[in-house]
Amino acid sequence: MSAIPPHLSYTRDHEWFSDGVVGITAFAASALGDVVHVQLPEIGTLVTAGQPCGEIESTKSVSDLLAPADGVVVSVNPLIVTEPGVVNDDPYRRGWLFTLRLTGAVPELLDAAAYAALVG
């Protein structure tokens, strides 16, 4: 598993969040196995913190993608549609999933140290 970037915030459900950008952590990508399909929310979709807004399908399972904050989806990563495996290869840079325009306060998220403690 790659290092946990210190500049990001994390949910207990293994999403990362920074300046409106959303992705899943390397821990989550590793646990999922090879990602073969990602269903992202459509641009303009209103998402609610902690609620499903998409799905990530791997060779092992299908998992809900949960929104880390309340907001409106303003962009999605087109690379994920054509190359979903980039989520496994580079989850913190090229493997970002979508961006949000926040519509409320960001819920309490974990810093890198707290997330590292969570995942052991």
C-alpha positions in Angstrom: 0.0 0.0 0.0 1.3 3.5 -0.8 1.9 6.1 1.8 -1.1 8.1 3.0 -0.7 11.6 1.7 -0.7 14.1 4.6 -2.4 16.9 2.7 -5.7 15.1 2.1 -8.6 14.5 4.4 -10.2 11.0 4.8 -13.6 9.4 5.6 -14.0 6.3 7.7 -15.4 4.8 4.5 -12.0 5.1 2.7 -12.7 8.1 0.5 -10.3 11.0 0.3 -11.2 14.7 -0.1 -9.3 17.8 -0.9 -10.5 21.2 -2.2 -13.6 19.6 -3.7 -11.8 16.7 -5.3 -12.9 13.1 -4.3 -11.2 9.8 -4.7 -10.8 6.5 -2.9 -7.8 5.6 -0.8 -5.0 3.2 -1.8 -6.3 1.0 1.1 -9.7 0.8 -0.4 -8.3 0.2 -3.9 -6.2 -2.6 -2.6 -9.1 -4.2 -0.7 -11.3 -4.0 -3.7 -8.8 -5.7 -6.0 -8.7 -4.9 -9.7 -11.2 -2.2 -10.5 -13.0 -3.0 -13.7 -15.8 -0.4 -13.8 -16.7 2.8 -12.0 -20.1 4.4 -12.0 -19.7 8.0 -11.2 -22.4 10.5 -10.4 -23.5 12.7 -13.3 -22.4 16.3 -13.4 -25.1 18.4 -11.7 -26.1 15.7 -9.3 -26.6 16.8 -5.7 -24.8 14.4 -3.3 -25.2 14.1 0.5 -22.3 13.3 2.9 -22.2 9.6 3.7 -24.8 8.6 1.1 -24.1 6.4 -2.0 -23.4 8.4 -5.2 -21.9 5.8 -7.4 -20.4 2.3 -7.5 -17.0 0.8 -7.9 -16.9 -2.7 -9.4 -13.9 -4.9 -9.1 -13.1 -8.5 -9.8 -14.0 -9.3 -6.2 -17.2 -7.2 -5.6 -19.3 -4.1 -6.2 -19.0 -1.4 -3.5 -20.9 1.9 -3.0 -19.0 5.1 -3.5 -20.0 7.4 -0.7 -20.0 11.2 -0.9 -17.6 12.8 1.6 -19.5 16.0 1.8 -22.7 17.7 0.7 -22.4 19.3 -2.7 -23.1 19.4 -6.4 -20.9 17.3 -8.8 -19.2 19.8 -11.1 -16.8 17.4 -13.0 -15.9 13.7 -13.3 -12.6 12.2 -14.3 -13.0 11.0 -17.9 -10.0 8.7 -17.5 -11.8 6.6 -15.0 -14.5 5.7 -17.5 -12.1 4.4 -20.1 -9.3 3.1 -17.7 -10.9 2.2 -14.4 -7.7 0.4 -13.3 -6.1 3.8 -12.8 -7.9 3.8 -9.5 -5.7 0.9 -8.4 -2.5 2.3 -10.0 -2.7 5.9 -8.9 -5.6 6.6 -6.5 -4.3 9.9 -5.2 -3.5 11.7 -8.5 -4.7 10.3 -11.9 -7.3 8.2 -10.2 -9.4 11.0 -8.7 -13.1 10.4 -9.2 -15.1 13.6 -9.2 -15.2 17.2 -7.9 -17.8 18.9 -5.8 -19.0 22.4 -5.3 -19.8 22.3 -1.6 -23.4 23.2 -0.5 -22.7 23.1 3.2 -20.0 22.6 5.8 -17.6 19.7 5.3 -18.3 17.0 7.9 -15.5 16.1 10.3 -13.0 14.2 8.4 -9.8 12.3 9.4 -6.3 13.7 8.9 -3.6 11.4 7.6 -2.5 10.3 11.1 -6.0 9.4 12.2 -6.7 7.5 8.9 -3.4 5.6 9.2 -4.5 4.6 12.7 -7.9 3.5 11.4 -6.4 1.2 8.7 -3.6 0.0 10.9 
